Amino acid sequence: MKMGRTSLRAVAISILAVVSLVLPGLNSVANAGPNDTWIYLVVNNSACGTATPRGILGNVQPTGWTTNSWDNGDSVIYPLVRKNVRNNVSLQVRCEIKRGLVWVPAGYRTISQSIYPTTFQQTIRVG
């Protein structure tokens, strides 16, 4: 099939448009900082005094990872962090006491701490 000049021009413009969209993305990947990774972030029981940490809302900078709702039932979250740099962690922790078979809220604690993760699935304790 023979293509006319108009068709070739349209194909060339389309290819240039795609390349111009892809190249900036490749450049930003090449200039990206340290790798982002997932870790286990554990709130120490002592953060709640005599109660137990059982609900967590969290935010991590510089990745911007944020919970949208309470992570309930234990003192562990699995946030996205940036390896080999300081990450600022801000947590709202719900402390609970077990009364019979039921856990009841006993108060809330705020934890703001700087962490320095170095490996995937590393466990870091805060509070």
LUMLUM-921594 format. One record per atom (N, C-alpha, C, CB): residue number from 1; atom name; y, z, x. Coordinates in Angstrom, 2 decimals. Each point is the difference from the previous one (the first is absolute). Glycine has a CB too. Example, Ala and Ser with C-alpha at 12.3 -4.5 7.8 and 13.67 -1.06 7.14 Angstrom:
<recs>
[rec 1, 'N', [-5.69, 7.80, 13.19]]
[rec 1, 'CA', [1.19, 0.00, -0.89]]
[rec 1, 'C', [1.20, 0.00, 0.90]]
[rec 1, 'CB', [-1.17, 1.25, -1.89]]
[rec 2, 'N', [2.22, -1.97, 1.54]]
[rec 2, 'CA', [1.19, 0.06, 0.82]]
[rec 2, 'C', [1.09, 0.73, -0.77]]
[rec 2, 'CB', [-0.63, -2.15, 1.18]]
</recs>
This chain:
<recs>
[rec 1, 'N', [-1.17, 0.00, 0.85]]
[rec 1, 'CA', [1.17, 0.00, -0.85]]
[rec 1, 'C', [1.23, 0.00, 0.89]]
[rec 1, 'CB', [-1.23, 1.21, -1.85]]
[rec 2, 'N', [2.15, -2.08, 1.55]]
[rec 2, 'CA', [1.21, -0.15, 0.78]]
[rec 2, 'C', [1.11, 0.84, -0.63]]
[rec 2, 'CB', [-0.68, -2.33, 0.72]]
[rec 3, 'N', [1.36, 3.11, 0.14]]
[rec 3, 'CA', [1.09, 0.84, -0.51]]
[rec 3, 'C', [1.33, -0.66, 0.34]]
[rec 3, 'CB', [-1.40, 2.09, 0.25]]
[rec 4, 'N', [2.31, -2.03, -1.20]]
[rec 4, 'CA', [1.34, -0.54, 0.23]]
[rec 4, 'C', [0.84, 0.98, 0.80]]
[rec 4, 'CB', [-0.16, -1.31, -2.13]]
[rec 5, 'N', [1.32, 0.85, 2.55]]
[rec 5, 'CA', [0.90, 0.86, 0.78]]
[rec 5, 'C', [0.41, 1.25, -0.77]]
[rec 5, 'CB', [0.85, -2.03, 1.18]]
[rec 6, 'N', [-0.61, 1.90, -2.47]]
[rec 6, 'CA', [0.41, 1.13, -0.82]]
[rec 6, 'C', [-1.11, 1.06, -0.03]]
[rec 6, 'CB', [1.47, -1.52, -1.40]]
[rec 7, 'N', [-2.72, 1.07, 1.24]]
[rec 7, 'CA', [-1.14, 0.93, -0.03]]
[rec 7, 'C', [-0.18, 0.69, 1.35]]
[rec 7, 'CB', [-1.10, -1.42, -1.74]]
[rec 8, 'N', [1.21, 0.67, 2.84]]
[rec 8, 'CA', [-0.12, 0.60, 1.33]]
[rec 8, 'C', [1.11, 1.01, 0.24]]
[rec 8, 'CB', [-1.07, -2.10, 0.84]]
[rec 9, 'N', [2.26, 1.78, -1.27]]
[rec 9, 'CA', [1.13, 0.91, 0.17]]
[rec 9, 'C', [-0.27, 1.29, -0.79]]
[rec 9, 'CB', [1.59, -1.96, 0.32]]
[rec 10, 'N', [-2.10, 1.83, -1.54]]
[rec 10, 'CA', [-0.29, 1.17, -0.83]]
[rec 10, 'C', [-1.06, 0.88, 0.66]]
[rec 10, 'CB', [0.60, -1.32, -2.07]]
[rec 11, 'N', [-1.64, 0.69, 2.64]]
[rec 11, 'CA', [-1.06, 0.75, 0.69]]
[rec 11, 'C', [0.58, 0.70, 1.23]]
[rec 11, 'CB', [-1.74, -1.63, -0.81]]
[rec 12, 'N', [2.55, 0.94, 1.58]]
[rec 12, 'CA', [0.60, 0.59, 1.20]]
[rec 12, 'C', [0.90, 1.18, -0.36]]
[rec 12, 'CB', [-0.10, -2.23, 1.13]]
[rec 13, 'N', [0.89, 2.09, -2.19]]
[rec 13, 'CA', [0.87, 1.10, -0.44]]
[rec 13, 'C', [-0.84, 1.18, -0.46]]
[rec 13, 'CB', [1.78, -1.65, -0.69]]
[rec 14, 'N', [-2.86, 1.38, -0.02]]
[rec 14, 'CA', [-0.89, 1.08, -0.46]]
[rec 14, 'C', [-0.62, 0.74, 1.17]]
[rec 14, 'CB', [-0.49, -1.30, -2.08]]
[rec 15, 'N', [0.05, 0.56, 3.09]]
[rec 15, 'CA', [-0.60, 0.63, 1.19]]
[rec 15, 'C', [1.03, 0.84, 0.73]]
[rec 15, 'CB', [-1.63, -1.91, 0.22]]
[rec 16, 'N', [2.83, 1.38, -0.05]]
[rec 16, 'CA', [1.07, 0.77, 0.66]]
[rec 16, 'C', [0.34, 1.26, -0.78]]
[rec 16, 'CB', [0.91, -2.13, 0.94]]
[rec 17, 'N', [-0.90, 2.04, -2.26]]
[rec 17, 'CA', [0.30, 1.18, -0.83]]
[rec 17, 'C', [-1.05, 1.09, 0.20]]
[rec 17, 'CB', [1.13, -1.49, -1.69]]
[rec 18, 'N', [-2.41, 1.09, 1.70]]
[rec 18, 'CA', [-1.08, 0.97, 0.19]]
[rec 18, 'C', [0.09, 0.62, 1.39]]
[rec 18, 'CB', [-1.46, -1.30, -1.59]]
[rec 19, 'N', [1.67, 0.48, 2.62]]
[rec 19, 'CA', [0.09, 0.50, 1.37]]
[rec 19, 'C', [1.17, 0.96, 0.14]]
[rec 19, 'CB', [-1.03, -2.12, 0.85]]
[rec 20, 'N', [2.17, 1.81, -1.48]]
[rec 20, 'CA', [1.16, 0.88, 0.10]]
[rec 20, 'C', [-0.24, 1.34, -0.68]]
[rec 20, 'CB', [1.47, -2.01, 0.08]]
[rec 21, 'N', [-2.35, 2.04, -1.09]]
[rec 21, 'CA', [-0.33, 1.26, -0.65]]
[rec 21, 'C', [-1.00, 0.81, 0.82]]
[rec 21, 'CB', [0.43, -1.07, -2.21]]
[rec 22, 'N', [-1.36, 0.40, 2.87]]
[rec 22, 'CA', [-1.06, 0.68, 0.74]]
[rec 22, 'C', [0.49, 0.53, 1.35]]
[rec 22, 'CB', [-1.66, -1.47, -1.13]]
[rec 23, 'N', [2.45, 0.72, 1.85]]
[rec 23, 'CA', [0.42, 0.40, 1.35]]
[rec 23, 'C', [0.74, 1.34, 0.05]]
[rec 23, 'CB', [0.15, -2.39, 0.53]]
[rec 24, 'N', [0.80, 2.68, -1.44]]
[rec 24, 'CA', [0.62, 1.32, 0.08]]
[rec 24, 'C', [-1.00, 1.14, -0.18]]
[rec 24, 'CB', [2.09, -1.03, -0.86]]
[rec 25, 'N', [-3.10, 0.82, 0.02]]
[rec 25, 'CA', [-1.03, 1.03, -0.19]]
[rec 25, 'C', [-0.80, 0.22, 1.26]]
[rec 25, 'CB', [-0.14, -0.61, -2.38]]
[rec 26, 'N', [-0.19, -0.47, 3.08]]
[rec 26, 'CA', [-0.72, 0.14, 1.26]]
[rec 26, 'C', [0.84, 0.73, 1.03]]
[rec 26, 'CB', [-1.26, -2.10, -0.49]]
[rec 27, 'N', [2.55, 1.81, 0.51]]
[rec 27, 'CA', [0.90, 0.65, 0.93]]
[rec 27, 'C', [0.08, 1.50, -0.29]]
[rec 27, 'CB', [1.30, -2.13, 0.21]]
[rec 28, 'N', [-1.23, 2.53, -1.49]]
[rec 28, 'CA', [0.10, 1.43, -0.31]]
[rec 28, 'C', [-1.29, 0.73, 0.35]]
[rec 28, 'CB', [1.63, -0.54, -1.83]]
[rec 29, 'N', [-2.79, -0.12, 1.70]]
[rec 29, 'CA', [-1.26, 0.62, 0.41]]
[rec 29, 'C', [-0.01, 0.20, 1.51]]
[rec 29, 'CB', [-1.19, -1.06, -1.96]]
[rec 30, 'N', [1.66, 0.06, 2.69]]
[rec 30, 'CA', [0.03, 0.09, 1.46]]
[rec 30, 'C', [0.93, 1.11, 0.47]]
[rec 30, 'CB', [-0.51, -2.44, 0.14]]
[rec 31, 'N', [1.55, 2.72, -0.91]]
[rec 31, 'CA', [0.96, 1.03, 0.39]]
[rec 31, 'C', [-0.26, 1.33, -0.69]]
[rec 31, 'CB', [1.66, -1.79, 0.37]]
[rec 32, 'N', [-2.79, 1.92, -1.06]]
[rec 32, 'CA', [-0.29, 1.24, -0.72]]
[rec 32, 'C', [-0.15, 1.16, 0.96]]
[rec 32, 'CB', [-1.11, -1.32, -1.80]]
[rec 33, 'N', [1.42, 2.52, 1.30]]
[rec 33, 'CA', [-0.14, 1.21, 0.81]]
[rec 33, 'C', [-1.45, 0.41, 0.09]]
[rec 33, 'CB', [2.29, 0.72, -0.67]]
[rec 34, 'N', [-2.52, 0.56, 0.97]]
[rec 34, 'CA', [-1.38, 0.51, 0.10]]
[rec 34, 'C', [-0.77, -0.21, -1.32]]
[rec 34, 'CB', [0.79, 1.72, 1.68]]
[rec 35, 'N', [-2.11, -1.75, -1.58]]
[rec 35, 'CA', [-0.86, -0.25, -1.17]]
[rec 35, 'C', [0.09, 1.12, -1.02]]
[rec 35, 'CB', [-1.52, -1.29, 1.45]]
[rec 36, 'N', [1.41, 0.90, -2.72]]
[rec 36, 'CA', [-0.13, 0.98, -1.07]]
[rec 36, 'C', [-1.48, 0.28, -0.19]]
[rec 36, 'CB', [2.14, -0.79, -1.14]]
[rec 37, 'N', [-2.46, 2.02, 0.77]]
[rec 37, 'CA', [-1.40, 0.39, -0.19]]
[rec 37, 'C', [-0.08, 1.12, -1.02]]
[rec 37, 'CB', [-0.57, -0.69, 2.37]]
[rec 38, 'N', [-0.64, 1.00, -2.81]]
[rec 38, 'CA', [-0.23, 1.08, -0.99]]
[rec 38, 'C', [-0.53, 1.22, 0.73]]
[rec 38, 'CB', [-0.47, -1.67, -1.84]]
[rec 39, 'N', [0.93, 2.85, 1.42]]
[rec 39, 'CA', [-0.48, 1.26, 0.58]]
[rec 39, 'C', [-0.33, 0.98, -1.12]]
[rec 39, 'CB', [1.39, -0.37, 2.09]]
[rec 40, 'N', [-2.09, 1.44, -1.73]]
[rec 40, 'CA', [-0.22, 1.12, -0.91]]
[rec 40, 'C', [1.08, 1.04, 0.30]]
[rec 40, 'CB', [-2.54, -0.43, -0.14]]
[rec 41, 'N', [3.35, 0.75, -0.86]]
[rec 41, 'CA', [1.04, 1.01, 0.14]]
[rec 41, 'C', [-0.43, 1.21, -0.83]]
[rec 41, 'CB', [1.84, -1.75, 0.39]]
[rec 42, 'N', [-2.07, 2.87, 0.28]]
[rec 42, 'CA', [-0.54, 1.20, -0.65]]
[rec 42, 'C', [1.06, 1.08, -0.03]]
[rec 42, 'CB', [-2.32, -0.57, 0.76]]
[rec 43, 'N', [2.58, 1.12, -1.95]]
[rec 43, 'CA', [0.93, 1.12, -0.14]]
[rec 43, 'C', [-0.77, 1.28, 0.25]]
[rec 43, 'CB', [1.46, -1.28, -1.67]]
[rec 44, 'N', [-1.01, 2.06, 2.65]]
[rec 44, 'CA', [-0.65, 1.27, 0.31]]
[rec 44, 'C', [0.05, 0.95, -1.19]]
[rec 44, 'CB', [0.61, -0.29, 2.42]]
[rec 45, 'N', [-1.67, 1.04, -2.63]]
[rec 45, 'CA', [-0.04, 0.98, -1.09]]
[rec 45, 'C', [1.13, 1.01, 0.12]]
[rec 45, 'CB', [-2.46, -0.28, -0.14]]
[rec 46, 'N', [2.86, 0.60, 1.36]]
[rec 46, 'CA', [1.06, 0.99, 0.22]]
[rec 46, 'C', [1.34, -0.45, -0.57]]
[rec 46, 'CB', [-1.19, 0.74, 2.05]]
[rec 47, 'N', [1.35, -2.02, -2.34]]
[rec 47, 'CA', [1.25, -0.50, -0.58]]
[rec 47, 'C', [0.25, 0.60, -1.38]]
[rec 47, 'CB', [-0.28, -2.12, 1.28]]
[rec 48, 'N', [-0.79, 2.56, -1.94]]
[rec 48, 'CA', [0.13, 0.56, -1.35]]
[rec 48, 'C', [-0.19, 1.52, -0.04]]
[rec 48, 'CB', [-0.82, -2.17, -0.88]]
[rec 49, 'N', [0.82, 2.81, 2.01]]
[rec 49, 'CA', [-0.20, 1.45, 0.01]]
[rec 49, 'C', [-1.39, 0.36, -0.48]]
[rec 49, 'CB', [2.44, 0.34, -0.40]]
[rec 50, 'N', [-2.52, 0.44, -0.68]]
[rec 50, 'CA', [-1.31, 0.40, -0.52]]
[rec 50, 'C', [-0.58, -1.03, -0.98]]
[rec 50, 'CB', [0.68, 2.37, 0.29]]
[rec 51, 'N', [0.10, -3.38, -0.66]]
[rec 51, 'CA', [-0.48, -1.05, -0.89]]
[rec 51, 'C', [-0.61, -1.14, 0.83]]
[rec 51, 'CB', [1.78, 0.60, -1.73]]
[rec 52, 'N', [-2.21, -1.65, 1.05]]
[rec 52, 'CA', [-0.65, -1.14, 0.66]]
[rec 52, 'C', [0.77, -1.28, -0.31]]
[rec 52, 'CB', [-2.25, 1.15, -0.15]]
[rec 53, 'N', [2.54, -1.97, 1.17]]
[rec 53, 'CA', [0.65, -1.28, -0.29]]
[rec 53, 'C', [-0.97, -0.93, -0.72]]
[rec 53, 'CB', [1.47, 0.27, 2.02]]
[rec 54, 'N', [-1.08, -0.74, -3.24]]
[rec 54, 'CA', [-0.91, -0.84, -0.79]]
[rec 54, 'C', [0.66, -1.22, -0.61]]
[rec 54, 'CB', [-1.28, 2.03, -0.48]]
[rec 55, 'N', [2.56, -2.25, 0.77]]
[rec 55, 'CA', [0.68, -1.20, -0.48]]
[rec 55, 'C', [1.08, -0.38, 1.00]]
[rec 55, 'CB', [-0.47, 0.61, -2.42]]
[rec 56, 'N', [0.59, -1.91, 2.71]]
[rec 56, 'CA', [0.95, -0.43, 1.02]]
[rec 56, 'C', [0.73, -1.26, -0.46]]
[rec 56, 'CB', [-1.45, 1.02, 1.80]]
[rec 57, 'N', [2.77, -0.99, -1.64]]
[rec 57, 'CA', [0.83, -1.20, -0.08]]
[rec 57, 'C', [0.50, -0.23, 1.41]]
[rec 57, 'CB', [0.70, 0.39, -2.46]]
[rec 58, 'N', [-0.67, -1.64, 2.92]]
[rec 58, 'CA', [0.39, -0.21, 1.39]]
[rec 58, 'C', [0.77, -1.27, 0.26]]
[rec 58, 'CB', [-1.96, 1.28, 0.59]]
[rec 59, 'N', [2.66, -1.27, 0.54]]
[rec 59, 'CA', [0.74, -1.15, 0.51]]
[rec 59, 'C', [-0.07, 0.03, 1.51]]
[rec 59, 'CB', [1.55, -0.04, -2.02]]
[rec 60, 'N', [-1.73, -1.15, 2.62]]
[rec 60, 'CA', [-0.05, -0.11, 1.46]]
[rec 60, 'C', [0.99, -1.07, 0.44]]
[rec 60, 'CB', [-2.44, 0.73, 0.06]]
[rec 61, 'N', [3.26, -0.38, 0.91]]
[rec 61, 'CA', [0.90, -0.99, 0.62]]
[rec 61, 'C', [-0.39, -0.10, 1.46]]
[rec 61, 'CB', [1.91, 0.51, -1.61]]
[rec 62, 'N', [-2.05, -1.67, 2.20]]
[rec 62, 'CA', [0.70, -1.23, -0.32]]
[rec 62, 'C', [-0.76, -0.99, -0.88]]
[rec 62, 'CB', [1.10, 0.32, 2.12]]
[rec 63, 'N', [-2.34, -0.02, -2.57]]
[rec 63, 'CA', [-0.75, -1.00, -0.76]]
[rec 63, 'C', [0.45, -0.12, -1.45]]
[rec 63, 'CB', [-1.93, 0.44, 1.48]]
[rec 64, 'N', [2.53, 0.62, -2.02]]
[rec 64, 'CA', [0.42, -0.03, -1.39]]
[rec 64, 'C', [-1.11, 0.32, -0.98]]
[rec 64, 'CB', [1.68, -1.65, 0.65]]
[rec 65, 'N', [-2.85, 2.08, -0.15]]
[rec 65, 'CA', [-1.12, 0.35, -0.88]]
[rec 65, 'C', [0.43, 1.15, -0.90]]
[rec 65, 'CB', [-1.71, -0.77, 1.73]]
[rec 66, 'N', [1.44, 0.65, -3.02]]
[rec 66, 'CA', [0.40, 1.03, -0.97]]
[rec 66, 'C', [-1.06, 0.11, -1.09]]
[rec 66, 'CB', [2.44, -0.43, 0.47]]
[rec 67, 'N', [-2.73, 1.67, -0.91]]
[rec 67, 'CA', [-0.88, 0.18, -1.14]]
[rec 67, 'C', [0.81, -0.20, -1.28]]
[rec 67, 'CB', [-1.49, 1.60, 1.29]]
[rec 68, 'N', [0.85, -2.15, -2.30]]
[rec 68, 'CA', [0.66, -0.22, -1.30]]
[rec 68, 'C', [-0.33, 1.10, -0.99]]
[rec 68, 'CB', [-0.07, -2.45, 0.41]]
[rec 69, 'N', [-0.96, 3.22, -0.10]]
[rec 69, 'CA', [-0.41, 1.11, -0.87]]
[rec 69, 'C', [-0.68, 1.05, 0.87]]
[rec 69, 'CB', [-0.27, -1.55, -2.02]]
[rec 70, 'N', [0.01, 2.70, 1.44]]
[rec 70, 'CA', [-0.65, 1.09, 0.74]]
[rec 70, 'C', [-1.38, -0.44, 0.48]]
[rec 70, 'CB', [1.27, 1.70, -1.35]]
[rec 71, 'N', [-1.57, -1.44, 2.61]]
[rec 71, 'CA', [-1.35, -0.13, 0.53]]
[rec 71, 'C', [-0.63, 1.37, -0.22]]
[rec 71, 'CB', [0.61, -1.82, 1.77]]
[rec 72, 'N', [-1.48, 1.92, -2.75]]
[rec 72, 'CA', [-0.51, 1.30, -0.47]]
[rec 72, 'C', [-1.37, 0.36, 0.55]]
[rec 72, 'CB', [1.31, -0.35, -2.04]]
[rec 73, 'N', [-1.56, 1.65, 2.11]]
[rec 73, 'CA', [-1.34, 0.50, 0.24]]
[rec 73, 'C', [-0.31, 0.50, 1.39]]
[rec 73, 'CB', [-0.63, -1.53, -1.70]]
[rec 74, 'N', [1.42, 1.14, 2.69]]
[rec 74, 'CA', [-0.24, 0.52, 1.35]]
[rec 74, 'C', [1.29, -0.05, 0.81]]
[rec 74, 'CB', [-2.41, -0.77, -0.09]]
[rec 75, 'N', [2.31, 1.04, 1.36]]
[rec 75, 'CA', [1.19, 0.08, 0.86]]
[rec 75, 'C', [0.09, -1.18, 0.96]]
[rec 75, 'CB', [-0.09, 2.48, -0.19]]
[rec 76, 'N', [-0.55, -3.61, -0.16]]
[rec 76, 'CA', [-0.06, -1.15, 0.90]]
[rec 76, 'C', [0.61, -1.23, -0.68]]
[rec 76, 'CB', [-2.07, 0.95, 1.12]]
[rec 77, 'N', [2.91, -1.68, -0.36]]
[rec 77, 'CA', [0.45, -1.32, -0.44]]
[rec 77, 'C', [-0.29, -0.99, 1.13]]
[rec 77, 'CB', [1.83, 1.01, -1.50]]
[rec 78, 'N', [-1.75, -2.29, 1.18]]
[rec 78, 'CA', [-0.38, -1.06, 0.95]]
[rec 78, 'C', [1.17, -0.98, 0.11]]
[rec 78, 'CB', [-2.48, 0.24, -0.58]]
[rec 79, 'N', [3.57, 0.15, 1.26]]
[rec 79, 'CA', [1.19, -0.85, 0.03]]
[rec 79, 'C', [-0.04, -1.09, 1.08]]
[rec 79, 'CB', [1.24, 1.94, -0.86]]
[rec 80, 'N', [-0.42, -2.94, 0.65]]
[rec 80, 'CA', [0.23, -1.05, 0.99]]
[rec 80, 'C', [1.08, 0.48, 0.95]]
[rec 80, 'CB', [-0.68, -1.85, -1.64]]
[rec 81, 'N', [0.38, 1.85, 2.93]]
[rec 81, 'CA', [0.94, 0.46, 1.02]]
[rec 81, 'C', [0.13, -1.05, 1.09]]
[rec 81, 'CB', [-0.60, 2.41, -0.48]]
[rec 82, 'N', [1.56, -2.23, 1.34]]
[rec 82, 'CA', [0.17, -0.89, 1.15]]
[rec 82, 'C', [-0.54, 0.72, 1.23]]
[rec 82, 'CB', [2.04, -1.13, -1.05]]
[rec 83, 'N', [-2.97, 0.46, 1.76]]
[rec 83, 'CA', [-0.62, 0.60, 1.19]]
[rec 83, 'C', [0.98, 0.05, 1.17]]
[rec 83, 'CB', [-2.23, -0.84, -0.76]]
[rec 84, 'N', [2.07, 1.89, 1.56]]
[rec 84, 'CA', [0.69, 0.16, 1.28]]
[rec 84, 'C', [1.51, 0.11, -0.11]]
[rec 84, 'CB', [-1.84, -1.24, 0.99]]
[rec 85, 'N', [2.34, 1.68, -2.14]]
[rec 85, 'CA', [1.41, 0.33, -0.18]]
[rec 85, 'C', [0.09, 1.23, -0.89]]
[rec 85, 'CB', [0.71, -2.44, 0.29]]
[rec 86, 'N', [0.43, 3.10, -0.28]]
[rec 86, 'CA', [0.22, 1.14, -0.89]]
[rec 86, 'C', [0.11, -0.50, -1.44]]
[rec 86, 'CB', [1.16, 1.29, 1.84]]
[rec 87, 'N', [-1.89, -0.65, -2.74]]
[rec 87, 'CA', [0.06, -0.26, -1.43]]
[rec 87, 'C', [0.52, 1.26, -0.67]]
[rec 87, 'CB', [-1.91, -1.69, 0.09]]
[rec 88, 'N', [2.88, 1.55, -0.98]]
[rec 88, 'CA', [0.51, 1.15, -0.75]]
[rec 88, 'C', [-0.73, 0.07, -1.33]]
[rec 88, 'CB', [2.28, -0.18, 1.11]]
[rec 89, 'N', [-2.94, 1.30, -1.34]]
[rec 89, 'CA', [-0.79, 0.22, -1.20]]
[rec 89, 'C', [0.73, 0.99, -0.89]]
[rec 89, 'CB', [-2.16, -0.48, 1.24]]
[rec 90, 'N', [2.33, 0.12, -2.51]]
[rec 90, 'CA', [0.59, 0.90, -0.99]]
[rec 90, 'C', [-1.01, 0.17, -1.13]]
[rec 90, 'CB', [2.39, -0.73, 0.59]]
[rec 91, 'N', [-2.78, 1.97, -0.83]]
[rec 91, 'CA', [-1.01, 0.28, -1.02]]
[rec 91, 'C', [0.50, 1.04, -0.99]]
[rec 91, 'CB', [-1.80, -0.55, 1.65]]
[rec 92, 'N', [1.43, 0.39, -2.89]]
[rec 92, 'CA', [0.15, 1.02, -1.03]]
[rec 92, 'C', [-1.43, 0.44, -0.31]]
[rec 92, 'CB', [2.21, -0.97, -0.99]]
[rec 93, 'N', [-2.50, 2.25, 1.20]]
[rec 93, 'CA', [-1.36, 0.51, -0.15]]
[rec 93, 'C', [-0.06, 0.94, -1.20]]
[rec 93, 'CB', [-0.41, -0.21, 2.49]]
[rec 94, 'N', [-0.56, -0.01, -3.38]]
[rec 94, 'CA', [-0.23, 0.90, -1.12]]
[rec 94, 'C', [-1.08, 0.99, 0.41]]
[rec 94, 'CB', [0.67, -1.78, -1.72]]
[rec 95, 'N', [-0.31, 3.04, 1.70]]
[rec 95, 'CA', [-0.94, 1.08, 0.36]]
[rec 95, 'C', [-0.62, 0.55, -1.28]]
[rec 95, 'CB', [1.34, 0.58, 2.10]]
[rec 96, 'N', [-2.65, -0.32, -2.05]]
[rec 96, 'CA', [-0.71, 0.49, -1.19]]
[rec 96, 'C', [-0.89, 1.18, 0.35]]
[rec 96, 'CB', [0.06, -2.31, -0.98]]
[rec 97, 'N', [-0.30, 3.11, -0.04]]
[rec 97, 'CA', [-0.92, 1.14, 0.11]]
[rec 97, 'C', [-1.10, -0.20, -1.03]]
[rec 97, 'CB', [1.84, 1.58, 0.82]]
[rec 98, 'N', [-3.07, -1.28, -0.43]]
[rec 98, 'CA', [-1.12, -0.14, -0.93]]
[rec 98, 'C', [-0.12, 1.27, -0.83]]
[rec 98, 'CB', [-1.20, -1.57, 1.58]]
[rec 99, 'N', [1.25, 1.41, -2.91]]
[rec 99, 'CA', [-0.17, 1.11, -0.94]]
[rec 99, 'C', [-1.24, -0.31, -0.83]]
[rec 99, 'CB', [2.52, 0.50, -0.08]]
[rec 100, 'N', [-3.60, 0.16, 0.42]]
[rec 100, 'CA', [-1.26, -0.31, -0.67]]
[rec 100, 'C', [-0.46, -1.38, 0.43]]
[rec 100, 'CB', [0.60, 1.46, -1.97]]
[rec 101, 'N', [-0.73, -2.38, 1.00]]
[rec 101, 'CA', [-0.43, -1.36, 0.30]]
[rec 101, 'C', [1.18, -0.99, 0.05]]
[rec 101, 'CB', [-2.19, 0.53, -1.09]]
[rec 102, 'N', [3.41, -0.01, 0.94]]
[rec 102, 'CA', [1.17, -0.86, -0.13]]
[rec 102, 'C', [0.97, 0.22, 1.15]]
[rec 102, 'CB', [-0.28, 0.03, -2.49]]
[rec 103, 'N', [0.83, -1.14, 3.02]]
[rec 103, 'CA', [1.05, 0.08, 1.02]]
[rec 103, 'C', [1.35, -0.01, -0.72]]
[rec 103, 'CB', [-1.45, -1.19, 1.74]]
[rec 104, 'N', [2.31, 2.14, -1.40]]
[rec 104, 'CA', [1.33, 0.06, -0.62]]
[rec 104, 'C', [1.08, -0.08, 1.08]]
[rec 104, 'CB', [-0.92, 1.38, -1.90]]
[rec 105, 'N', [2.03, -2.07, 1.61]]
[rec 105, 'CA', [1.08, -0.12, 0.98]]
[rec 105, 'C', [0.57, 1.37, 0.38]]
[rec 105, 'CB', [0.54, -2.26, -0.93]]
[rec 106, 'N', [-0.28, 2.45, 2.22]]
[rec 106, 'CA', [0.55, 1.26, 0.50]]
[rec 106, 'C', [1.34, -0.22, 0.69]]
[rec 106, 'CB', [-2.32, 0.89, 0.26]]
[rec 107, 'N', [2.77, -2.14, -0.20]]
[rec 107, 'CA', [1.27, -0.30, 0.64]]
[rec 107, 'C', [-0.05, -1.32, 0.75]]
[rec 107, 'CB', [0.45, 2.43, 0.19]]
[rec 108, 'N', [0.67, -2.76, 0.39]]
[rec 108, 'CA', [0.12, -1.27, 0.73]]
[rec 108, 'C', [0.62, 0.26, 1.37]]
[rec 108, 'CB', [0.25, -1.29, -2.17]]
[rec 109, 'N', [-0.66, 0.50, 3.14]]
[rec 109, 'CA', [0.55, 0.09, 1.36]]
[rec 109, 'C', [0.44, -1.39, 0.44]]
[rec 109, 'CB', [-1.48, 1.99, 0.56]]
[rec 110, 'N', [2.54, -2.03, 0.21]]
[rec 110, 'CA', [0.45, -1.25, 0.61]]
[rec 110, 'C', [-0.30, 0.05, 1.49]]
[rec 110, 'CB', [1.83, -0.30, -1.74]]
[rec 111, 'N', [-2.44, -0.74, 2.24]]
[rec 111, 'CA', [-0.31, -0.08, 1.42]]
[rec 111, 'C', [0.66, -1.26, 0.55]]
[rec 111, 'CB', [-2.22, 1.24, -0.29]]
[rec 112, 'N', [3.02, -1.07, 1.31]]
[rec 112, 'CA', [0.60, -1.14, 0.73]]
[rec 112, 'C', [-0.38, 0.19, 1.45]]
[rec 112, 'CB', [1.95, -0.27, -1.63]]
[rec 113, 'N', [-2.67, -0.69, 2.16]]
[rec 113, 'CA', [-0.52, 0.16, 1.35]]
[rec 113, 'C', [-0.08, -1.36, 0.69]]
[rec 113, 'CB', [-1.30, 2.03, -0.70]]
[rec 114, 'N', [1.47, -2.04, 1.99]]
[rec 114, 'CA', [-0.14, -1.20, 0.81]]
[rec 114, 'C', [-1.40, 0.00, 0.61]]
[rec 114, 'CB', [2.51, -0.08, 0.49]]
[rec 115, 'N', [-3.19, -1.07, -0.60]]
[rec 115, 'CA', [-1.35, -0.13, 0.56]]
[rec 115, 'C', [-0.03, -1.19, 0.95]]
[rec 115, 'CB', [-1.05, 1.03, -2.07]]
[rec 116, 'N', [0.05, -1.08, 2.93]]
[rec 116, 'CA', [-0.13, -1.09, 0.97]]
[rec 116, 'C', [-1.45, -0.50, -0.01]]
[rec 116, 'CB', [1.86, 0.98, 1.45]]
[rec 117, 'N', [-2.20, -1.83, -2.42]]
[rec 117, 'CA', [-1.38, -0.51, -0.08]]
[rec 117, 'C', [-0.28, -1.04, 1.08]]
[rec 117, 'CB', [0.02, 0.42, -2.47]]
[rec 118, 'N', [-1.25, -0.41, 2.99]]
[rec 118, 'CA', [-0.37, -0.93, 1.07]]
[rec 118, 'C', [-1.21, -0.87, -0.32]]
[rec 118, 'CB', [0.95, 1.63, 1.57]]
[rec 119, 'N', [-1.77, -1.24, -2.56]]
[rec 119, 'CA', [-1.20, -0.77, -0.30]]
[rec 119, 'C', [-0.24, -0.11, -1.49]]
[rec 119, 'CB', [-0.96, 0.74, 2.15]]
[rec 120, 'N', [0.17, -1.74, -2.54]]
[rec 120, 'CA', [-0.42, -0.21, -1.38]]
[rec 120, 'C', [-0.85, 1.17, -0.46]]
[rec 120, 'CB', [0.07, -2.49, 0.31]]
[rec 121, 'N', [0.16, 2.96, -1.51]]
[rec 121, 'CA', [-0.73, 1.10, -0.64]]
[rec 121, 'C', [0.09, 1.32, 0.76]]
[rec 121, 'CB', [-1.53, -1.71, -0.92]]
[rec 122, 'N', [2.57, 1.86, 1.70]]
[rec 122, 'CA', [0.23, 1.27, 0.68]]
[rec 122, 'C', [0.29, 1.07, -1.05]]
[rec 122, 'CB', [0.89, -1.18, 2.07]]
[rec 123, 'N', [-1.32, 2.41, -1.83]]
[rec 123, 'CA', [0.31, 1.12, -0.88]]
[rec 123, 'C', [1.16, 0.78, 0.60]]
[rec 123, 'CB', [-2.40, 0.13, -0.81]]
[rec 124, 'N', [3.47, 0.03, 0.03]]
[rec 124, 'CA', [1.16, 0.77, 0.44]]
[rec 124, 'C', [0.28, 1.06, -1.04]]
[rec 124, 'CB', [0.96, -1.97, 1.26]]
[rec 125, 'N', [-0.80, 3.20, -0.79]]
[rec 125, 'CA', [0.30, 1.13, -0.89]]
[rec 125, 'C', [1.50, 0.28, -0.01]]
[rec 125, 'CB', [-2.26, 0.98, 0.45]]
[rec 126, 'N', [2.78, -0.69, -1.62]]
[rec 126, 'CA', [1.42, 0.34, -0.15]]
[rec 126, 'C', [0.14, 1.28, -0.80]]
[rec 126, 'CB', [0.63, -2.42, 0.13]]
[rec 127, 'N', [0.56, 3.01, -0.03]]
[rec 127, 'CA', [0.29, 1.22, -0.79]]
[rec 127, 'C', [-0.39, 1.21, 0.75]]
[rec 127, 'CB', [-0.32, -1.23, -2.07]]
</recs>
